[in-house]
Amino acid sequence: MSFRIVERVFSEDEKLPTILLANIYGAPSVEKNLAKMEQIIEIAHKKKVNVLIFPELSVTGYIWKAERRAEIFDLLAAGENGAIAARLNNIRDSLTEGEDGLEYIFYGNIRRKEENYYNCTFILNPGIDYRKEEYIYAKVFLTPIEKDFFKQGTDKRLSIETKWGRFGFLICYDLCFVELPRQYAFIDRVDAIVTMAAWHSQAVREYASMNTRTDHYYGYLWDLMNASKAAYNQVWSLGANWVGLHPRSKEYFWGGSGIWPPSGMKLLQASNINEELLIIRNVDISGQSSKEQDDFDYRIDFEDFYRNLKYREKCLYSLED
């Protein structure tokens, strides 16, 4: 399979990372999805990509309302990390550490724990054991269909420190809740938030008297929330999403994988129809975050206000006592 590849250069500093976002179609087939992932990984090696980001549930594909629930559970069992450990280990062994090449792969997959399944983000890197609790993020906010198959994650966030900056992680519907990105930005001090998604396209919103309508309201939300996540928190927003028609649910995924800097402005975004690989070279993850806080640092101003508020409350309580 050949992919359309879109390449852009953010800066001239070649010490900064090159990032690949996979805007791809996923079948409900572990073998097909793994073969596609391995092909994209080979492309990433050849293109000297440093960070590769896949969508949510990139191994199994997204779930659907099946007549037989066992069909979904069989798919999850076939794709969870333990069942594909040999292939994951081979992929991890191909990665570099501290060299010019592919160092990190962020992918979505199933975690099986105590007879429950979790929808998770995992990290492949030579220095990281992807099976360890500290390197796994479990989706917190589940959609109605997901609640039938997955157990909800806790409030444990996942952030990792790299030589280019600190990354935090969300999964799809998590993006709708502003508290999580805010905690990543203000508490964990991340420079970039990665969102892996299986974000749908179609939903109608109409305001007839204003002659305003969209058939792709969910898609509109994907674009809006990635941009606002970046702008509200002054961090990079990196989003990888499925694209195309799901063969079982017959629903369309929005695609639109992209990259938004701390300003919230769209730098590059993939097709809403076709598979594409976006490659952005020399991205200044930590440096750009600092530059865009020169005039207004939202975190500091936020903390100053509430620090003073708590002090005033403390004085008030002391007077009442």
C-alpha positions, -999 to +999 in steps of 0.1 A: +000+000+000+012+035-008+005+065+013+003+101+003+030+118+024+029+155+032+061+171+045+066+205+060+096+222+078+089+241+110+124+255+115+160+253+103+173+237+135+179+200+126+185+191+162+148+195+168+125+165+163+107+154+132+071+142+140+049+119+119+011+119+124-007+089+109-041+099+094-051+064+084-080+040+079-084+011+104-101-022+097-115-044+124-086-068+119-055-071+140-034-085+112-043-058+087-037-030+112-004-044+124+008-048+088-002-012+081+015+001+112+047-019+104+047-004+069+044+032+083+071+025+108+094+015+079+085+048+062+093+066+095+127+050+096+135+060+060+123+095+065+144+099+097+113+106+118+119+109+156+083+106+169+055+086+153+019+089+165-009+065+156-046+069+163-067+054+191-070+016+192-046+014+163-041-023+166-077-035+167-095-007+150-125+010+166-154-010+180-190-010+168-225-022+178-221-058+170-250-083+171-227-106+190-208-089+218-184-119+218-172-108+183-159-076+198-143-093+228-126-118+205-111-089+185-099-072+217-083-105+230-065-110+197-051-075+197-042-068+233-005-063+240+002-097+255-011-114+223+011-094+200+041-091+223+066-106+198+058-081+171+058-052+196+092-063+209+106-064+173+093-029+166+109-016+199+142-033+190+142-013+157+141+020+175+171+042+184+178+060+216+199+092+217+206+090+180+193+105+149+163+083+140+130+069+152+130+070+190+094+071+201+062+055+189+029+064+206+001+040+198-033+031+211-042-005+221-060-028+245-047-035+280-060-065+298-058-063+336-077-084+361-101-097+335-110-062+324-101-044+292-088-008+291-085+015+261-049+028+265-020+048+251+013+030+251+049+042+244+075+022+225+111+033+232+143+014+238+145+028+274+109+022+283+091-010+293+057-004+277+041-029+300+048-009+332+020+010+349+039+042+349+041+043+311+004+035+304-025+060+301-060+045+303-088+065+287-108+083+314-140+094+296-156+065+277-183+069+251-216+050+256-205+021+233-171+018+250-187+014+284-200-020+273-164-033+267-139-012+286-133-003+322-128+034+329-093+047+336-085+065+368-073+101+371-037+090+366-022+111+339+008+101+318+036+125+309+071+117+297+102+138+295+122+137+263+152+157+252+129+179+231+103+186+258+076+170+280+046+152+264+012+144+279-015+122+265-053+121+260-076+097+241-104+109+219-134+119+241-110+130+269-105+160+247-140+173+255-131+179+292-109+210+297-097+199+332-074+172+319-055+194+294-053+221+321-038+197+346-012+185+321-003+221+313-004+237+348+005+208+371+026+185+349+041+214+329+040+196+296+050+213+264+028+192+241-004+172+245-009+142+222-045+131+215-051+098+198-086+094+185-113+076+166-133+108+162-164+106+141-175+132+116-213+131+112-237+150+134-262+176+125-265+211+141-289+235+125-301+270+133-328+275+107-336+311+113-299+320+110-296+298+078-267+280+095-263+242+094-235+216+094-237+178+089-202+174+103-206+189+138-183+163+154-156+171+129-160+208+137-155+199+174-123+180+167-108+211+149-121+235+175-110+215+206-075+208+193-070+245+186-085+256+219-066+230+239-034+245+225-044+282+229-060+279+264-030+261+278-002+275+257+010+241+247+014+222+214-016+201+204-008+170+183-037+149+171-038+116+153-072+104+141-088+076+120-102+086+086-128+071+063-158+048+065-159+021+092-170-011+073-191-024+102-207+006+118-209+025+085-199+057+103-173+081+090-142+091+109-132+128+105-095+124+099-081+159+102-050+147+121-028+178+127-005+200+147-014+232+165+013+253+182+007+271+216-010+299+198-038+276+187-033+284+151-035+255+127-001+247+112-009+215+092-039+193+090-045+160+071-074+151+048-109+144+061-114+118+034-081+101+025-052+084+043-022+107+047+010+107+066+020+142+079+057+148+085+067+180+103+104+185+106+124+204+132+095+212+156+105+234+185+085+217+212+098+233+244+113+265+228+081+276+211+061+271+243+085+295+261+084+320+233+046+322+232+045+329+270+067+360+268+038+384+269+012+364+288+020+333+309-015+319+317-002+294+342+017+320+363-012+345+362-037+317+371-015+306+401-009+341+413-046+348+414-055+317+433-025+319+456-037+354+466-073+342+469-063+313+492-043+338+513-073+361+516-095+332+526-070+321+552-070+356+567-108+357+567-110+324+585-085+336+611-106+367+618-137+345+622-119+323+646 
